Amino acid sequence: MSAFSTISTFVPQFGATTAAVKTAAQAVKGAAASIEDTAKDTAKRAKIKETAQNFEASFLSVMMQQMFEGVKTSEPFGGGQGEEMFKSVMAEAMAKQVAKAGGIGLAPTVEREMLKLQGLKE
């Protein structure tokens, strides 16, 4: 067998292997782009969920501040300027905890609408 016939036998196989490698490389590049898009989508969804929860906490804070306006505390253990100053801080902290624990159902509705505005499916 001559050297030429041996080379001509392997050249078509090498060509096929090169094409297979190119196809595999394109597939890997496409998969990497898909993973990157998925990661961006997941990050965007997490940010939207956090924003919706913060909105609900803000709403609850305003609602609780209004609710606590009429509540008066007796003098030995409450009342005075200190209580008035920190009543809004307490209402805000309570609202954050209520929203974190599930809230009143406002956050999922806001989240759903924000996803629609961003063109994302639920």
N, C-alpha and C positions, 0 to 999 in steps of 0.2 A: 504494500500500500504506500503510495507516495505521500509526501508532506502536504501537497496541494489538496488531495482528496480528503485527508484528515481535517484540514482547516475548513474546507467547504462543508464538511459534515457538521462541524460545531458552530459555524457562523449563523445558520438559521436559528439554532437553539439559543445562541447568545442574543440574537435580535429579539426573539420572543421573550427572553428573560428581561431584557432592557425595557421592553414595552410593559411587562408585568410589574416591574419595579416602578416605572413612571405612573402606572395606573394606581398602584398601592400608595405612592407618595401623594398623589392627588386626593385619594380617599382619606389619607391621614390628615392632610391639610383641611379638607372639608369637615372632617370630624372635629378637628381642633377649633375651627371657626364656629361650629355648632355648639361645642362646649362653652366657648366664650360667650356666645349669644345667650345660652341658657344661664350662665353665671350672671350676666348683666340683667337678664329678666328676673332672676331670683332676687338680686340685690334691689332692683326697682320695686318689686312686690313687697319686700321687707320694709323698705322706706315708706311706701304707701300705707302699709299696715300701722307702722309706728306713728305716722302723721295723723291717721284716722283716730288712733287711740288718744293721742295728745289733744285732738280737737274735742273728743268726748270728755276728756278730763277738764278742759277749759270750760266747756258748757256746764259740767257738773259743779265746778268751782263757783261760777257765777250763781248758779241755782242755790248752792248751799250757803253762800254769803247772804243771799236774800232770805233764806230760811232762818239763819241765825240772827238776823237783825232784831227780831222781836224778843229774843231770849235774853233775860237778865239773870245774872248770877248774884248770890248774896255776898255781902262785903267781906266777911272774914276769909273766905277762900277764893274770891274772884272779884270781878268788877274793876273799875278804875281804868287808867290810861293804858296800862300794860296789856290788859285783856283786849281792849279796843284795837291796839296796834297789831297784836298777833292773831286776832280772830280770822283775818283773811289768809294768813299763812296756814293756820290749822284747816280752814275750809279747802284750801288748795291741796294740802297733803292728803286730806280725806278723799277728795275727788280723784286724785291720782291712784289711790289704793282701790277705790271702787271701780275705776276704769280698768285697772290692771286685773282685777278679779272677775271681769266679764262685763261690767258696766250695766247700762240700761238698754243696750241694743242699738245704740246710735253709731258706734264705730264700724260694725259690719256694713251698714247701709252706706256710710260715707266712703268706706273702702271700695265697695262695689262700684259706686259712681266714679271714684277717682280712677279705678282700673278701666272703666269704659272711656273716660276722657283721654287716657293714655293709649287706648287702642289695644288693651290686653284683655284676654278672656279670663273669666273667673277660675 
